């Protein structure tokens, strides 16, 4: 395998990409040089000859998106960003993997201009890219008009053996093929090496057959990993196939050019070493003692992307201005969606639930809330992992998104919880949409890596998670989330809201939709809950504060504070009455969201949970883990620190002590 088919200037640029990666990784004594060395020709071809992007405005909306799913090859991306004129300096390259640098070990979207998504956990970028392609297809179907093609861009993905081993990539590719996402193009870095050695240790499938089975268009370039012209032509061919996503399979050689480490695991996740760096540069015909060298010819050639990008965006802006004249209302809607704004009046018709209406499951109330605003927020898009009838998340104003009608807004994800949440992150990253994902709460286990990354990326994705506790009943412990509230509360920047009744659901949705700097999980019941009588209790609009005094004590100071979330709150109200009959004055606090409560002022938190009342009792049909923070050393917790069981919900609550009688007994003990 040689560079013989690549012309002199192209080869100079390719080797500049390679050596910047080599030098940055060697200087930091940490990183993955092998993949950047192998993929430099493909990356160069894409970024300089195929991809539409503007280095001076990385957020230009109709740009092509690039996802480096094999994020350990981050120096490949950083080299491209620097060389094509993005706001990433050579000094940033020198500071690879250092504290406070713009070149962290894996690409982070909110940190470095030009990085579309945070990648590293393998397969996540593949799923994000499917979401980006869904977003492009939907927005193009909604806004494009004859003679006014406002949106027309591609999503390109570099992925490796590790990505395609992960189950996440199977879910993503299956969905993309089913939906016929023709503007999604993967380039598969088939280098045969993983950390343990040759991929033959664990990986022998026929990738061409696999992706053709997913209904993808496949181009097998074989041993043309260094042929810039052949790779460029393959991208153009892939672009011409409009009814299927494309996979370009490229046999590369990890650590290309390293005399002693090419095609070995030794160049996967470790620097080359000083001696091998010099030998490799010699093999490239590169000055051996130069570091971070950017030849002027290579710089000028690759910086042509700046002027080209300005012209591309300028032409698009002209299209946008013409579009505004032809379709002023649609243009206004489009710009509002891109800005992430909620339309005026979106919440004018949110339902109000009367106590006299009887009991209703919070999942059912949520369905009513969704359909009260769905038509008013055109960018609200999403669906359930084959559970819409159970999660109550189907929007009545739209049909299902499919390859015959990309303008529809309900997405049938199938039984693919991980791809659903990863793709929702991709839609949020793309912009123009407010995505949501729904399934049973226990199945967050399948999607946790994507949820964690959404929190890391500060994405306003909404997760609607129903069947929230042992209250789902007979399905038993496999479906009953016990530890899930505690474990998800441990994820930074993830807000969890578990409403106590239908009216708290209304304000939980309001909080989720107005939050723009991170994801929100709405945790909802299968079983019916009473609608709390707000004529004698605090108003439900306090829900957005995370915790509030639902029912005050009779005197000036309570003897005990009772705290609960979700379905356990009504039990506290009955317990308060019984305690009052025994001359114990209790305060009832509804605490739907720890995270929202933590954001309130210290004075408000003291007002709700006064330090002068050490007798506090928390009640939640889930793990006790973490509750000590709110009850203090003198308080107590009624919770479930074991798995559930298969039985009717009322019997389960009795068996696990989530009862009025147990609450009263424990409150009396605390006061005594």
HUHUUR-V708360 format. One record per helix or strand. SS is the DSSP state (H for helix, E for strand). FROM is the first residue (numbers start at 1). TO is the last residue. Records with the same first field share a line. If there is no record, write none. Layout:
BEGIN
SS = FROM-TO + FROM-TO
END
This chain:
BEGIN
H = 8-28 + 33-50 + 71-83 + 90-94 + 124-143 + 161-165 + 167-179 + 199-201 + 207-213 + 228-240 + 265-267 + 274-284 + 296-302 + 304-326 + 328-339 + 355-357 + 362-376 + 388-391 + 417-430 + 441-456 + 470-472 + 484-489 + 502-514 + 540-545 + 566-581 + 594-598 + 602-608 + 628-631 + 649-655 + 660-671
E = 65-68 + 145-145 + 148-148 + 155-160 + 184-190 + 193-194 + 197-198 + 217-222 + 246-251 + 360-361 + 380-384 + 400-400 + 402-402 + 405-405 + 410-410 + 434-440 + 462-466 + 495-497 + 520-523 + 528-529 + 548-551 + 560-564 + 586-590 + 616-619 + 636-638
END
